[in-house]
């Protein structure tokens, strides 16, 4: 029932968002994935961009509620990391420019543990003035 060392879904998602050359790690495992970029002062636009990419790239089946729900929670957990627990952006004059990756796979040795989804975010957050931002990173993991 242990989490296989080479199948750490969160670690793989984080490495992939930081360095796209790590994509081969995801593909070697046969896991489904997508990546993209999003920038906004509104958290709902970030959620929508990631959900749209995951559906378009068939990482999740958008007509199955549990898959959309799992993705949503992973996104929100990752956003908590980027925003340091305060998922507010425009209302407090903050903006983000992020790269994201979504990875879906089976990180446990036991197939009964099922599939999991990880969302990794990396980029900048700060005042909506170019040059007044700093780096931020976030990770969310949820079971499907």
PyMOL CGO cylinders between C-alpha atoms (Angstrom):
from pymol import cmd
from pymol.cgo import CYLINDER

trace = [
    CYLINDER, 0.00, 0.00, 0.00, 3.02, 2.28, 0.08, 0.3, 1, 1, 1, 1, 1, 1,
    CYLINDER, 3.02, 2.28, 0.08, 3.61, 5.20, -2.23, 0.3, 1, 1, 1, 1, 1, 1,
    CYLINDER, 3.61, 5.20, -2.23, 6.21, 4.08, -4.73, 0.3, 1, 1, 1, 1, 1, 1,
    CYLINDER, 6.21, 4.08, -4.73, 9.36, 6.23, -4.59, 0.3, 1, 1, 1, 1, 1, 1,
    CYLINDER, 9.36, 6.23, -4.59, 9.54, 6.68, -8.36, 0.3, 1, 1, 1, 1, 1, 1,
    CYLINDER, 9.54, 6.68, -8.36, 5.80, 7.47, -8.56, 0.3, 1, 1, 1, 1, 1, 1,
    CYLINDER, 5.80, 7.47, -8.56, 5.59, 10.54, -6.33, 0.3, 1, 1, 1, 1, 1, 1,
    CYLINDER, 5.59, 10.54, -6.33, 2.90, 12.35, -8.28, 0.3, 1, 1, 1, 1, 1, 1,
    CYLINDER, 2.90, 12.35, -8.28, 3.38, 15.69, -6.52, 0.3, 1, 1, 1, 1, 1, 1,
    CYLINDER, 3.38, 15.69, -6.52, 7.15, 15.68, -6.93, 0.3, 1, 1, 1, 1, 1, 1,
    CYLINDER, 7.15, 15.68, -6.93, 6.81, 14.77, -10.60, 0.3, 1, 1, 1, 1, 1, 1,
    CYLINDER, 6.81, 14.77, -10.60, 4.23, 17.54, -11.18, 0.3, 1, 1, 1, 1, 1, 1,
    CYLINDER, 4.23, 17.54, -11.18, 6.44, 20.11, -9.43, 0.3, 1, 1, 1, 1, 1, 1,
    CYLINDER, 6.44, 20.11, -9.43, 9.55, 19.14, -11.38, 0.3, 1, 1, 1, 1, 1, 1,
    CYLINDER, 9.55, 19.14, -11.38, 7.53, 19.25, -14.62, 0.3, 1, 1, 1, 1, 1, 1,
    CYLINDER, 7.53, 19.25, -14.62, 6.19, 22.77, -13.93, 0.3, 1, 1, 1, 1, 1, 1,
    CYLINDER, 6.19, 22.77, -13.93, 9.71, 23.98, -13.14, 0.3, 1, 1, 1, 1, 1, 1,
    CYLINDER, 9.71, 23.98, -13.14, 11.40, 22.25, -16.08, 0.3, 1, 1, 1, 1, 1, 1,
    CYLINDER, 11.40, 22.25, -16.08, 9.41, 20.98, -19.07, 0.3, 1, 1, 1, 1, 1, 1,
    CYLINDER, 9.41, 20.98, -19.07, 12.26, 18.59, -19.89, 0.3, 1, 1, 1, 1, 1, 1,
    CYLINDER, 12.26, 18.59, -19.89, 10.93, 16.52, -16.95, 0.3, 1, 1, 1, 1, 1, 1,
    CYLINDER, 10.93, 16.52, -16.95, 7.93, 15.61, -19.10, 0.3, 1, 1, 1, 1, 1, 1,
    CYLINDER, 7.93, 15.61, -19.10, 9.62, 12.31, -19.93, 0.3, 1, 1, 1, 1, 1, 1,
    CYLINDER, 9.62, 12.31, -19.93, 9.18, 11.22, -16.29, 0.3, 1, 1, 1, 1, 1, 1,
    CYLINDER, 9.18, 11.22, -16.29, 5.42, 11.57, -16.64, 0.3, 1, 1, 1, 1, 1, 1,
    CYLINDER, 5.42, 11.57, -16.64, 5.29, 9.83, -20.00, 0.3, 1, 1, 1, 1, 1, 1,
    CYLINDER, 5.29, 9.83, -20.00, 7.49, 6.91, -18.85, 0.3, 1, 1, 1, 1, 1, 1,
    CYLINDER, 7.49, 6.91, -18.85, 4.84, 6.14, -16.22, 0.3, 1, 1, 1, 1, 1, 1,
    CYLINDER, 4.84, 6.14, -16.22, 2.07, 6.31, -18.81, 0.3, 1, 1, 1, 1, 1, 1,
    CYLINDER, 2.07, 6.31, -18.81, 0.33, 9.05, -16.85, 0.3, 1, 1, 1, 1, 1, 1,
    CYLINDER, 0.33, 9.05, -16.85, -1.98, 11.65, -18.41, 0.3, 1, 1, 1, 1, 1, 1,
    CYLINDER, -1.98, 11.65, -18.41, -0.90, 15.29, -18.21, 0.3, 1, 1, 1, 1, 1, 1,
    CYLINDER, -0.90, 15.29, -18.21, -1.24, 18.81, -19.55, 0.3, 1, 1, 1, 1, 1, 1,
    CYLINDER, -1.24, 18.81, -19.55, 0.41, 22.14, -18.98, 0.3, 1, 1, 1, 1, 1, 1,
    CYLINDER, 0.41, 22.14, -18.98, -0.18, 25.79, -19.74, 0.3, 1, 1, 1, 1, 1, 1,
    CYLINDER, -0.18, 25.79, -19.74, 0.10, 29.38, -18.62, 0.3, 1, 1, 1, 1, 1, 1,
    CYLINDER, 0.10, 29.38, -18.62, -2.37, 31.71, -16.95, 0.3, 1, 1, 1, 1, 1, 1,
    CYLINDER, -2.37, 31.71, -16.95, -2.19, 35.23, -15.61, 0.3, 1, 1, 1, 1, 1, 1,
    CYLINDER, -2.19, 35.23, -15.61, -4.95, 37.10, -13.83, 0.3, 1, 1, 1, 1, 1, 1,
    CYLINDER, -4.95, 37.10, -13.83, -6.10, 39.20, -10.93, 0.3, 1, 1, 1, 1, 1, 1,
    CYLINDER, -6.10, 39.20, -10.93, -9.09, 36.86, -10.50, 0.3, 1, 1, 1, 1, 1, 1,
    CYLINDER, -9.09, 36.86, -10.50, -8.80, 33.39, -8.98, 0.3, 1, 1, 1, 1, 1, 1,
    CYLINDER, -8.80, 33.39, -8.98, -11.88, 32.15, -10.86, 0.3, 1, 1, 1, 1, 1, 1,
    CYLINDER, -11.88, 32.15, -10.86, -10.08, 32.77, -14.16, 0.3, 1, 1, 1, 1, 1, 1,
    CYLINDER, -10.08, 32.77, -14.16, -7.13, 30.70, -12.96, 0.3, 1, 1, 1, 1, 1, 1,
    CYLINDER, -7.13, 30.70, -12.96, -9.43, 27.83, -11.98, 0.3, 1, 1, 1, 1, 1, 1,
    CYLINDER, -9.43, 27.83, -11.98, -11.26, 28.07, -15.31, 0.3, 1, 1, 1, 1, 1, 1,
    CYLINDER, -11.26, 28.07, -15.31, -8.03, 28.05, -17.36, 0.3, 1, 1, 1, 1, 1, 1,
    CYLINDER, -8.03, 28.05, -17.36, -6.68, 24.95, -15.59, 0.3, 1, 1, 1, 1, 1, 1,
    CYLINDER, -6.68, 24.95, -15.59, -10.03, 23.12, -15.76, 0.3, 1, 1, 1, 1, 1, 1,
    CYLINDER, -10.03, 23.12, -15.76, -10.39, 23.95, -19.46, 0.3, 1, 1, 1, 1, 1, 1,
    CYLINDER, -10.39, 23.95, -19.46, -6.88, 22.66, -20.24, 0.3, 1, 1, 1, 1, 1, 1,
    CYLINDER, -6.88, 22.66, -20.24, -7.48, 19.46, -18.26, 0.3, 1, 1, 1, 1, 1, 1,
    CYLINDER, -7.48, 19.46, -18.26, -10.76, 18.78, -20.08, 0.3, 1, 1, 1, 1, 1, 1,
    CYLINDER, -10.76, 18.78, -20.08, -9.42, 19.72, -23.51, 0.3, 1, 1, 1, 1, 1, 1,
    CYLINDER, -9.42, 19.72, -23.51, -6.38, 17.46, -23.08, 0.3, 1, 1, 1, 1, 1, 1,
    CYLINDER, -6.38, 17.46, -23.08, -8.56, 14.65, -21.65, 0.3, 1, 1, 1, 1, 1, 1,
    CYLINDER, -8.56, 14.65, -21.65, -6.78, 14.59, -18.29, 0.3, 1, 1, 1, 1, 1, 1,
    CYLINDER, -6.78, 14.59, -18.29, -10.26, 14.53, -16.77, 0.3, 1, 1, 1, 1, 1, 1,
    CYLINDER, -10.26, 14.53, -16.77, -13.67, 13.67, -18.14, 0.3, 1, 1, 1, 1, 1, 1,
    CYLINDER, -13.67, 13.67, -18.14, -15.64, 16.87, -17.68, 0.3, 1, 1, 1, 1, 1, 1,
    CYLINDER, -15.64, 16.87, -17.68, -18.96, 15.02, -17.64, 0.3, 1, 1, 1, 1, 1, 1,
    CYLINDER, -18.96, 15.02, -17.64, -17.95, 12.95, -14.58, 0.3, 1, 1, 1, 1, 1, 1,
    CYLINDER, -17.95, 12.95, -14.58, -18.50, 15.00, -11.44, 0.3, 1, 1, 1, 1, 1, 1,
    CYLINDER, -18.50, 15.00, -11.44, -15.96, 13.23, -9.22, 0.3, 1, 1, 1, 1, 1, 1,
    CYLINDER, -15.96, 13.23, -9.22, -13.18, 13.98, -11.71, 0.3, 1, 1, 1, 1, 1, 1,
    CYLINDER, -13.18, 13.98, -11.71, -14.02, 17.68, -11.99, 0.3, 1, 1, 1, 1, 1, 1,
    CYLINDER, -14.02, 17.68, -11.99, -14.45, 17.85, -8.21, 0.3, 1, 1, 1, 1, 1, 1,
    CYLINDER, -14.45, 17.85, -8.21, -11.06, 16.23, -7.56, 0.3, 1, 1, 1, 1, 1, 1,
    CYLINDER, -11.06, 16.23, -7.56, -9.38, 18.63, -9.98, 0.3, 1, 1, 1, 1, 1, 1,
    CYLINDER, -9.38, 18.63, -9.98, -11.08, 21.63, -8.37, 0.3, 1, 1, 1, 1, 1, 1,
    CYLINDER, -11.08, 21.63, -8.37, -9.80, 20.71, -4.92, 0.3, 1, 1, 1, 1, 1, 1,
    CYLINDER, -9.80, 20.71, -4.92, -6.27, 20.13, -6.21, 0.3, 1, 1, 1, 1, 1, 1,
    CYLINDER, -6.27, 20.13, -6.21, -6.34, 23.55, -7.92, 0.3, 1, 1, 1, 1, 1, 1,
    CYLINDER, -6.34, 23.55, -7.92, -7.57, 25.30, -4.78, 0.3, 1, 1, 1, 1, 1, 1,
    CYLINDER, -7.57, 25.30, -4.78, -4.90, 23.61, -2.66, 0.3, 1, 1, 1, 1, 1, 1,
    CYLINDER, -4.90, 23.61, -2.66, -2.21, 24.73, -5.13, 0.3, 1, 1, 1, 1, 1, 1,
    CYLINDER, -2.21, 24.73, -5.13, -3.62, 28.29, -5.12, 0.3, 1, 1, 1, 1, 1, 1,
    CYLINDER, -3.62, 28.29, -5.12, -3.40, 28.32, -1.33, 0.3, 1, 1, 1, 1, 1, 1,
    CYLINDER, -3.40, 28.32, -1.33, 0.32, 27.72, -1.68, 0.3, 1, 1, 1, 1, 1, 1,
    CYLINDER, 0.32, 27.72, -1.68, 0.81, 30.47, -4.25, 0.3, 1, 1, 1, 1, 1, 1,
    CYLINDER, 0.81, 30.47, -4.25, -1.25, 33.00, -2.28, 0.3, 1, 1, 1, 1, 1, 1,
    CYLINDER, -1.25, 33.00, -2.28, 0.04, 31.94, 1.15, 0.3, 1, 1, 1, 1, 1, 1,
    CYLINDER, 0.04, 31.94, 1.15, -3.37, 30.82, 2.31, 0.3, 1, 1, 1, 1, 1, 1,
    CYLINDER, -3.37, 30.82, 2.31, -5.30, 33.93, 1.28, 0.3, 1, 1, 1, 1, 1, 1,
    CYLINDER, -5.30, 33.93, 1.28, -6.90, 33.08, -2.07, 0.3, 1, 1, 1, 1, 1, 1,
    CYLINDER, -6.90, 33.08, -2.07, -7.55, 36.72, -2.88, 0.3, 1, 1, 1, 1, 1, 1,
    CYLINDER, -7.55, 36.72, -2.88, -5.97, 38.51, -5.77, 0.3, 1, 1, 1, 1, 1, 1,
    CYLINDER, -5.97, 38.51, -5.77, -7.55, 41.55, -7.43, 0.3, 1, 1, 1, 1, 1, 1,
    CYLINDER, -7.55, 41.55, -7.43, -9.57, 42.56, -4.38, 0.3, 1, 1, 1, 1, 1, 1,
    CYLINDER, -9.57, 42.56, -4.38, -6.31, 43.11, -2.50, 0.3, 1, 1, 1, 1, 1, 1,
    CYLINDER, -6.31, 43.11, -2.50, -4.41, 44.43, -5.54, 0.3, 1, 1, 1, 1, 1, 1,
    CYLINDER, -4.41, 44.43, -5.54, -2.44, 41.28, -6.34, 0.3, 1, 1, 1, 1, 1, 1,
    CYLINDER, -2.44, 41.28, -6.34, -1.92, 39.59, -9.68, 0.3, 1, 1, 1, 1, 1, 1,
    CYLINDER, -1.92, 39.59, -9.68, -0.30, 36.32, -10.72, 0.3, 1, 1, 1, 1, 1, 1,
    CYLINDER, -0.30, 36.32, -10.72, 1.49, 35.04, -13.79, 0.3, 1, 1, 1, 1, 1, 1,
    CYLINDER, 1.49, 35.04, -13.79, 1.70, 31.25, -13.54, 0.3, 1, 1, 1, 1, 1, 1,
    CYLINDER, 1.70, 31.25, -13.54, 2.74, 28.14, -15.39, 0.3, 1, 1, 1, 1, 1, 1,
    CYLINDER, 2.74, 28.14, -15.39, 0.70, 25.09, -14.45, 0.3, 1, 1, 1, 1, 1, 1,
    CYLINDER, 0.70, 25.09, -14.45, 0.85, 21.34, -14.87, 0.3, 1, 1, 1, 1, 1, 1,
    CYLINDER, 0.85, 21.34, -14.87, -1.84, 18.78, -14.20, 0.3, 1, 1, 1, 1, 1, 1,
    CYLINDER, -1.84, 18.78, -14.20, -0.75, 15.16, -13.79, 0.3, 1, 1, 1, 1, 1, 1,
    CYLINDER, -0.75, 15.16, -13.79, -3.06, 12.15, -13.35, 0.3, 1, 1, 1, 1, 1, 1,
    CYLINDER, -3.06, 12.15, -13.35, -1.86, 8.69, -12.46, 0.3, 1, 1, 1, 1, 1, 1,
    CYLINDER, -1.86, 8.69, -12.46, -1.63, 5.82, -10.00, 0.3, 1, 1, 1, 1, 1, 1,
    CYLINDER, -1.63, 5.82, -10.00, 1.13, 6.61, -7.48, 0.3, 1, 1, 1, 1, 1, 1,
    CYLINDER, 1.13, 6.61, -7.48, 0.46, 3.64, -5.18, 0.3, 1, 1, 1, 1, 1, 1,
    CYLINDER, 0.46, 3.64, -5.18, 1.67, 0.11, -5.68, 0.3, 1, 1, 1, 1, 1, 1,
    CYLINDER, 1.67, 0.11, -5.68, -1.81, -1.27, -4.96, 0.3, 1, 1, 1, 1, 1, 1,
    CYLINDER, -1.81, -1.27, -4.96, -4.13, -0.70, -7.94, 0.3, 1, 1, 1, 1, 1, 1,
    CYLINDER, -4.13, -0.70, -7.94, -7.07, -0.51, -5.51, 0.3, 1, 1, 1, 1, 1, 1,
    CYLINDER, -7.07, -0.51, -5.51, -5.78, 2.89, -4.36, 0.3, 1, 1, 1, 1, 1, 1,
    CYLINDER, -5.78, 2.89, -4.36, -6.92, 4.24, -7.72, 0.3, 1, 1, 1, 1, 1, 1,
    CYLINDER, -6.92, 4.24, -7.72, -5.97, 7.35, -9.60, 0.3, 1, 1, 1, 1, 1, 1,
    CYLINDER, -5.97, 7.35, -9.60, -4.81, 10.66, -8.16, 0.3, 1, 1, 1, 1, 1, 1,
    CYLINDER, -4.81, 10.66, -8.16, -4.44, 14.12, -9.64, 0.3, 1, 1, 1, 1, 1, 1,
    CYLINDER, -4.44, 14.12, -9.64, -1.76, 16.72, -8.93, 0.3, 1, 1, 1, 1, 1, 1,
    CYLINDER, -1.76, 16.72, -8.93, -1.78, 20.40, -9.88, 0.3, 1, 1, 1, 1, 1, 1,
    CYLINDER, -1.78, 20.40, -9.88, 1.50, 22.32, -9.71, 0.3, 1, 1, 1, 1, 1, 1,
    CYLINDER, 1.50, 22.32, -9.71, 1.73, 26.10, -10.09, 0.3, 1, 1, 1, 1, 1, 1,
    CYLINDER, 1.73, 26.10, -10.09, 4.88, 28.21, -10.47, 0.3, 1, 1, 1, 1, 1, 1,
    CYLINDER, 4.88, 28.21, -10.47, 5.30, 31.84, -11.37, 0.3, 1, 1, 1, 1, 1, 1,
    CYLINDER, 5.30, 31.84, -11.37, 5.02, 35.29, -9.89, 0.3, 1, 1, 1, 1, 1, 1,
    CYLINDER, 5.02, 35.29, -9.89, 2.63, 37.10, -7.57, 0.3, 1, 1, 1, 1, 1, 1,
    CYLINDER, 2.63, 37.10, -7.57, 2.57, 40.72, -6.54, 0.3, 1, 1, 1, 1, 1, 1,
    CYLINDER, 2.57, 40.72, -6.54, 1.22, 44.17, -7.10, 0.3, 1, 1, 1, 1, 1, 1,
    CYLINDER, 1.22, 44.17, -7.10, -0.17, 44.74, -10.60, 0.3, 1, 1, 1, 1, 1, 1,
    CYLINDER, -0.17, 44.74, -10.60, 2.97, 46.71, -11.52, 0.3, 1, 1, 1, 1, 1, 1,
    CYLINDER, 2.97, 46.71, -11.52, 5.66, 45.09, -13.66, 0.3, 1, 1, 1, 1, 1, 1,
    CYLINDER, 5.66, 45.09, -13.66, 8.75, 44.41, -11.55, 0.3, 1, 1, 1, 1, 1, 1,
    CYLINDER, 8.75, 44.41, -11.55, 6.95, 44.45, -8.20, 0.3, 1, 1, 1, 1, 1, 1,
    CYLINDER, 6.95, 44.45, -8.20, 6.31, 40.72, -7.99, 0.3, 1, 1, 1, 1, 1, 1,
    CYLINDER, 6.31, 40.72, -7.99, 8.10, 37.73, -6.51, 0.3, 1, 1, 1, 1, 1, 1,
    CYLINDER, 8.10, 37.73, -6.51, 8.20, 34.02, -7.21, 0.3, 1, 1, 1, 1, 1, 1,
    CYLINDER, 8.20, 34.02, -7.21, 5.59, 31.68, -5.80, 0.3, 1, 1, 1, 1, 1, 1,
    CYLINDER, 5.59, 31.68, -5.80, 4.88, 27.97, -6.01, 0.3, 1, 1, 1, 1, 1, 1,
    CYLINDER, 4.88, 27.97, -6.01, 1.94, 25.76, -5.06, 0.3, 1, 1, 1, 1, 1, 1,
    CYLINDER, 1.94, 25.76, -5.06, 0.97, 22.09, -5.16, 0.3, 1, 1, 1, 1, 1, 1,
    CYLINDER, 0.97, 22.09, -5.16, -2.37, 20.39, -4.76, 0.3, 1, 1, 1, 1, 1, 1,
    CYLINDER, -2.37, 20.39, -4.76, -3.03, 16.65, -4.77, 0.3, 1, 1, 1, 1, 1, 1,
    CYLINDER, -3.03, 16.65, -4.77, -6.37, 14.86, -4.61, 0.3, 1, 1, 1, 1, 1, 1,
    CYLINDER, -6.37, 14.86, -4.61, -7.72, 11.37, -5.20, 0.3, 1, 1, 1, 1, 1, 1,
    CYLINDER, -7.72, 11.37, -5.20, -10.19, 10.79, -7.99, 0.3, 1, 1, 1, 1, 1, 1,
]
cmd.load_cgo(trace, "trace")
